[in-house]
Amino acid sequence: MKKGVIALIVVGAVILLIGILISLNYIVIRIQSKKYDLIDMTPTEDIDLAPEEEGYATLSEMTMHYLRYGHGSKSMVLIHGNGGNAESLSHVARYFAEDYTVYCIADRCQGKSSDPGVISYELMAKDVYEFICQKSLDKPYIIGHSDGGMVGIALAANYPDSIGALVSIGSNSNPKTFKPKMTLWVKFSNLIKKDKLNDLMLEQPDFNEEYLARITAPTYIVAGEYDIMYLSDVVYLHEHIAGSKMSIYKGADHSAHVANGSICVLSENYFNGLGSK
């Protein structure tokens, strides 16, 4: 009986300690984030709208699955995060479908797209560039979340004249800027099942100052207050992409502002502002 009581006390103490550490972590982040101009989330209702087209684009190294919404004169390409698919940002596509022709694509090795065996942000950026060319899209606006944001940055750096503007959400410049819990989680996942998508996050990207200086398209860097990378890295991206804007959502984690549609309002206002210049 005594051993059982001691065990319960130990377990309770461990749970209490974990709770205290988590609370302290949030308090520290909230204190640190006071130096940033945080913005509030503005959720939107999802629109019930089916895609007008589902198809596959045959590119030089892979076959890309995509969904198309709307038929506006201006085009937009949405790029999902690690392990996502063409449906991942469909709620964002439905929001913009009235005014844009929106393509939700699936990156190589993910969703219903083919797996050519290798993956990198540079290769995925090349795939998106080829898709843009094949569809004859005239400087489309790009919205990328997480890994999709990094693909967007690589696209803007390597093919600067191919896009009209970029909204990069929850992106990091280097795996070293991940918070420790994120790195540990990815490494643990890799121990359970080796996956090149995990290797991608652990080894790439490396967006240094010279690389980011190649970006000339209007760029908006967006993150959540409790995102998976240090906010100092969000500032780094912003400061080294000439003319870029930056916003951090108050109280948001890596995906809340994307899932509830808040990013739609921010992106819409940004793109509309570009059109008025």
N, C-alpha and C positions, 0 to 999 in steps of 0.2 A: 504493500500500500504506500509506504513511504517513497519507494522508488517511483511509483506512478505519480505521486504528488510533485516530487522533484522534477520529473520529466515535464509535467504540465506547467510548472513555474518557469522552467527553462524555455519551453516553446513560447509561453506568453511573453517572456522577457525579450526573446528574439523578435517576435511580431511587433512588440512595442518599440523596440529599437529601430526596426525597419520603418515603422510609421513615423517615428521622430526624424529619421534621416530624410525620408521623402518630403516631409513637411519643411524641414530646414532647406532642402534643395529648392523647393518652390519659393520659399521666402527669399533666398539668396538671388534667384533668377529675377524675382519681382523687383528687388532692390536695384540690381544691375540694369534692368530694362528701363528704369526711370529716366536714364540718360537718352533714351530713344523716344522719338515722337510716335508713340503707339497709336494705331487706329482701331476703331471698333468694328466688329463684324456686322455685316448687314445681310442676313440670310435672305434667300429668295426661294420661292416655291418652284418645284420641278414642273416642267411643262410636259404634258402627255403628247408626244409626237414621235412617230416612227421614222426611221431613216428612209430617205428617198432612194438610196442605192446601197447595196452591199457588194463589194467586189474585191478583186485581187490584182495588184499591179506587179507585173514581172519586171524586176530590176536586174542590174548586172550581176548581183551576187545572191539575191534572195527574192522570194515572192511575198509582197506586203499585203496583208489584209486591211481593208478599210471600210468605214461606213461614211456615207455622205448625207448631210442634213442641209435643207434649205437650197436656195438657188439665187442668192443675192449677187450683185455685181462684184462685190469685194470678197476675197477668199480668206479662209482661216484654216490653219492646221493645228490640231491638238495632239500633244505627245504625252503619253501616260508615264507613270513611274515604274520602278523596278518590279518585274513580275506581273505587270498589268496587261491590258489588252485593248482592243478597239472600243469596247464598251465602257472602259474605266472613266472617261470624261464625257460620256454621252449626255449627261445632264447639263454640262456646260455648252455642248453643241446645240442642244434644244433651246437654250436661252438665246443664242445668237442666230438661230436658224432663220428668223424673219428678215434679217438684214444682211446676212452673209451666206456664202456657200462654205459650209464647214466640213472638213474632213477629219475624222477620228481615225488615226492610224495605229497599227500594232507594230512595234519595233521587232527587229530580227530576234529569233529565239524565244519569242513571247507571243501569247495569244494564239491566233490562228495563222500567224505568219510563219514562214519556213525558218529552219535552223541551219545556217551554213557552217556551223561548227565553231565559229569565232565571233567574239563580240567586243566592242569598245565604243566609247562615246564618239570617236572619230568616224568609225565605220557606220554607226547609226546615223550620224549627221550626213554622211555621204548618201545613205539610203533615202533620207528625207529629201535631200537636194535632188536626187534622181526622180523621186516621186513628184516633186514640184515641177520639174522640167517635163516629165511625161504627161502631167495633167495640164501643162501650159498655164500654171498659176502665176499671175502677175503680182510679184512681191506680196505674198500672203502674210497676214499677221500670224504669229506663232505664240501659242500658250503651252508651256511645258511644266509639268509638276514633278518634283523630285528628280529622278533620273532623266525624265523628259525635259526638265529645265536645263540639265547639263548638256543634253543633246542639242537643245536650242542654243546654248552658248557656243558649243562647238560649230553648229551650223552658221551662226552669225560671224564667228571668227574665220572660218574656212571658206565660206561662200557669202561674203558681206553684201553682195548686190542682189542676193536671191530672195531676201525677205524685206517686208515693210516695217516690221517692229516685232519685238520679243517681250513677252512677260514670262520671266523665269521664277518659278515658285519652289521654295524649299530646296535650293541647290547649294552645293558646297564646292569650294575650289580645290580641295584635296582631302583624301580620307583622314588625314591627321587632324582635321578640324571637326570630326565627329565627336560628340560627347562620349565618354567612356562606355556608358551603358549601351549605346548603339553599336559600337565596335564589338563589345563582348557578345551582344545578341547575334550579330552576323557571324562571328567566329563560332559561336555555339551551334548555330544553324548549320554551318558548314561541317562541323564535326558529326552531326546527325546524318546529313546527306550532302556530299560534295556537290556544289552547284556553281557554274561559271557566272551566274548572276550575282552570287555572293562574292566571288572573287573580284568581279567588276567593282563592287562597292568598296572592297578592302584595298584595291590596288590603283584605282583611278577615281577622278581625273587628276590632272596637274595643270590647273589654270594659273600660270604665273602672270606677272605684270605685262610682259611682252606679248603673251598670248591674248590677254584681255584687251590690250591696246589696239588689236586688229579689228575690234568690233566697232562698226560705224552706224549700224541700225539703231533707232531709238529703242532703249531697253529699260525695263522696269524689273527691279529685283525685289521679290516679296518673300516673307517668311512669317512663321508664327512665333510668338513670344517664347513658347516652350518647345521650339523646334529641335530636331535631332543634331544639328550642328551649332557651334557657338555663334552667337549673334555677331561677334567680332568678324567672323568670316563673311557674313552677309554684308557688313560694312566694307570689307575688303573688296568684294565683287563690285559693289556700287562705286567705290572710290577709284577703281582701275578700269571701269568701262566709261569712257568719256560721254558726258551728257546724260548718264543714266539717272533714273529715279529709284527711290527705295522706300518701302513701307513694311512695317512689322505689325501684325495683328495682335491686339491685346488678348491675352488668355487663350490663344490658339496653340495647338500642337502642330505636328507636321502636316496634318490633312484637314483639320476642322473647317478652315476657311474655304477649302476647295469643296468638301463634301456638302456644306450647307449653301453653296452658291455665292458666298460673299465675294469670291474672286471674280465672279461674273460682273458685278457692279463696278469694281475697281478697274477691271480690264476695259469694260465698255467706256467708262469715263476717260480712261487714258487714250484709247484708240480714237474716240470722238475728238479729244483735244488735239491729237496729231492731225486729224482731218481738217481742223479749223485753222491750222497754221498756214 
